[in-house]
Amino acid sequence: MARRFLTLLFAFAAMVLGIEGLRRAVDWWRGDLAAPTLLDIALMLSLPLLGWLWWRYVSPFGKGRGQCLDGACRPEDRDD
């Protein structure tokens, strides 16, 4: 129970960081953020890490997922 709560808490925190980082990056790109503060820079620099976390653990292509994980598409099993 506690592990599930912590997982949800960290997932929510990562989502909030990602949204805020993306908002700051878009503002900077458009020129609305003339002088980024240390917090703005930290949020923008967290985007690659958050993207990796999403790709690894949340996306359908992450760890333990995919069409070839059950061994159905091994090269030695195919009849060419």
HELIX and SHEET records of a PDB file:
HELIX    1   1 ALA A    2  ARG A   30  1                                  29    
HELIX    2   2 LEU A   38  LEU A   45  1                                   8    
HELIX    3   3 LEU A   47  LEU A   53  1                                   7    
HELIX    4   4 TRP A   54  VAL A   58  3                                   5    
HELIX    5   5 PRO A   75  ASP A   77  5                                   3    
END                                                                             
